[in-house]
């Protein structure tokens, strides 16, 4: 089985047994990023087949959900929900449905799906960061902080978690025990050693345009960090 994410949607291709026509439909069904109408038609034909296993049927629903993700979000949610019913142990499907709920501004439902994604894969940093963003939108800053920190503990070079942690830190009162400890000198030293997380804390999102020798003490960094 081969999986990848395209525009926040899990694209999955598996080798179906059967006729060449069925194999062609499998390929077209998984190719929704390039040919959505063709993908929907191919997925429909696969789903109409009584010979599919639950695993194969779940995959077809996943891919058809990807095809509908832009044009028909409600149908995409219905399809990915059916995939989850058939194969409830795939964390990526919960993450994808959480993203769909987020797009509908249904943050509570999104968080429930991200919970399941993290339950199935505790190192799912995409789900952790997405859940943190939803907590932020609900004003639950302590929970958002915990999710961003967990994602950074798993991958200290996670740009998305670093940027969101920096943004969140600016919203937290300076005297809050939740606020990140400020140690500019440590960050400057870590920055010189190549830590992208430290560079983000020092310089913010624009650090992506900085070269490795741009790590230097600045008054701006001290003001930014509080």
N, C-alpha and C positions, 0 to 999 in steps of 0.2 A: 504494500500500500504506500502511496506517495501523497504527502500533504504539504500545503504551503498556505500562507495568508496573503490574500489580495484585497486591498481596500478594507481591511478589518474583518474579512470573511475567510473562513477556512475552506480552501479548495482541496478536495480529496479525490484521488483517482485510485481505483482498485482494478485488478485484473478480473474481469468477469469471465466465467466459463460460458460457452455457447457459441452461437453463430458469429460470423464476421460482422454482420449487420449490428448485432448487439454490442460487439466490441467497439464498432464505430460510434454507436450511440453513447457508450461510456466515455469515449474521448471527447465527443462534442458536448456532453453534459457537463464535463469538468472544465470546459473551455469558455465559461460564461464571461470571463473578463474581456474576451476579444469578440465574442459573437453571442450576445445575450438571447436574442430570439431563437437562434439555432439551438442554443443550449437548453432553453425551456422546452422546445419541441422534443429534443432528444431525451431529456429527463422525463418528460411525460410518457414517452414510449417505454422507457425502462420501468417506470412505476406502474404501468399497466400490465406488466408481465407477471404472471403468477409464479414464475420460477425463481424470482429473486429471493435470496436469504434476507433475514432481518438486517444483517450487516450491509449487504449490498443496497437494500432499500433505504437504509439510513443515509448511506453515502449519496444516493441520488437526491434525497430530500435536502441534504446539506448543500449540494451544488445548485439545486434549483432555488434554494433560499438565497444563494449568492447572486443568481441571475435576477431575482426580484428585489434585491437590497436597495437599489436606487429608485426603481419605478413603482414598486408596490411594497411598502415596508410592512404592512399588515400581513400580506401573503408570505413575505420572507419570515416573519415571526412564526406564522402557522407552520411553515415547512421546517424550520429549524427546531420547533417544538416537537414535531413528529419524529425528527431525527433523534432528539433527546429521548423520547419515549422508547424508541427502538433500541438505542445504544446509549444508556444513561451513564456510561463511564468515560465519555470523551470530554475532557475539560474544555477543549477548544470550542465546542458547541455552546456551552454555557457562557463562555466569554463572548462569543459572537452575538448570542441573544441579549446578553447584557448591554452590548454596544447598541443594539437596535432599541432597547428600552431607553437608553440614554438619549438617543436621537429623538425619541418621543417625549423627552423630559419626564419620564417615569423613573425617577432616581431610586425609589425604594425597590421596585421590581428589579432594576438593574443590579443593585447591590446584592439581592438574593441570588442572582445568577453568578455574579462574581464570587460570592461566598462558595458556591458549588464548584466553580473552576479552581479556586484555591484549595478547597477540601480535597479535590481529586489530584491536584498537583500543587503542593505548598510552595514550589519554586516558580510559579506562574507569575512572573513580574509584570507582564502586560495586564493581567487581571488585578493585581495588587495596585498598580498605578491608576487604573481605570476606576477601581472601587474608591481609592483615595480622592479622586476628582469628584466623584458623586457625593462622598461625605462632605467635601468642601462646599459643594453647591447647597447641601442641606444645613450648612453651618456647623457641622460636627468636626471641628478642627482637630481635636485630639485624635479622633479615629483616622482622619486623613493623614496626620503626622505619622501615626504608627504604621500605616500602609506604605507611605513613601520611604520611611526608615527601613522597614522590612525589605522592600525592593532594593534599597541601596546596600543593605547587609548581604543580600544574595549576589548583587552585581554592583560594586562600587562605581563602575564606569557607566551606569545606566543614565544616559543623558536626559531622558524623559522624567525619571524620578528626581534627578538632581535639579532640573529647572523648576519642577513643581514644588519641591521642598524649599527652594530659594524664594519662590513666590509666596508660599504659605508662611515662611518665616517673617516676611515683611508685614503680614497681617496680625502676627502675634504680638501682644504688648511686650515691651522690653523687659518688664519685671516678671513675666510669666515663667514658671518652672518648665513649661513645655518648650520654650524657645531654645533653639540650638545654641550650644555654648559657642562663644565668640573667641577664637584664638587666631588672629590674623597671621601671626608669625608662623604658626604650625601650618596654616593653609598655604602661605607663601612658600614654605619649604616643600610641602607636598606638591605644590604646583610645579616647582622646578624639577621635581622627580617624575613629572609626567602625569599627575593625577588630574583627570578631567573633572572629577567631582569638586576638587578644591578650586580649580579655575572657574567653574560655574558659580561657586559660592563667592569668590572674590570679584568676578567681573560680570556675572550674569549671562544671559543667553548669547550676547555678542561674543563670548569667548570662542565660539566656533570659528570666528574669523581671525582669531589670534594665533600666532605661531608659538612654538614651544618656548622661545626666549622672551615672550611677553610677560612672564611671571615676575612681577616686581612690586615692591611695597608702594601703595598709593593711599592718599588721604580719601579718595573716592571709595576705595575698598573698605576702609574703616567706617566711613559713614554708611555705606550700604549694609554692612553687617551689624550696625547698631552699636 
